[in-house]
């Protein structure tokens, strides 16, 4: 898998659900507030199509519960 900007020395980054919600709009550089929500939902839906249910469960099991709830 290729991930642009991947810096192994900077991971993992722990964040709460609120941290995630605040970080995404700034990273996407969207001009209108709230426009990131449908985009995030679409990306997560797409990822679920390519990750098995078991792997998805393993991934979210390692996250803080609040962040896992945001992503589900």
N, C-alpha and C positions, 0 to 999 in steps of 0.2 A: 504494500500500500504506500502511496506517495502522499505526503501531507506538506504543503507549502508552508514554510516558516517553522517547521518542526525543530525544536531545540531540546534534545533529551535532558540537558542539564537544568532545564526550567520546569520539569514535570515530575511528579503530578502537581497540579495546582488545585488546592482544596478551595471550594467555594460553596456557599449556601445557595438556595433557590433565589434569594434576593440578589446575591452577587451575580448570578447568571443573568437574571432579568435586567440588571443594570449594565452589564458588560456587553451583551449582544448588540444593542442599538449603537453603541459607540464603535464597535468593531465593524459594523456594517455601513457606518457613515450614512445613514438614512436621514433625509432632511425633515420628514414629518414624523412626529412622535406617534408611537404605537404601530407603525407600519411593519415592524419586525415580526410581530406575532404570527401573521399568516405565513411569512417566509420560514420562520423557525418550525412551525407546525408541518409545513410541506417537506422541509429537509428531514425532520425526524421520521415522518411517514415513509419517505424514500429509503432512509437507512434501515427501517424495520423490514423493508422488502428484501434486503440483502443480508440480513443477520438472522440466524436461526433463533427461534423462540428461546431455546435453552441458552444460547450465547447472550442474547439480550438480557435474560434474567441474571446471568452471571455478571454482566457489566453493571446493571443497575444495583445489584446486591453489594457491590464495592463502593457505591456512592453514598454520601450522606442522604438520609431518607428524604429530607426536604428537597434536595436537588433531583433525586430520582422521581419524586412526585411531579416536578415541573416537566420532566422529560417524558413522562408516560401519558 
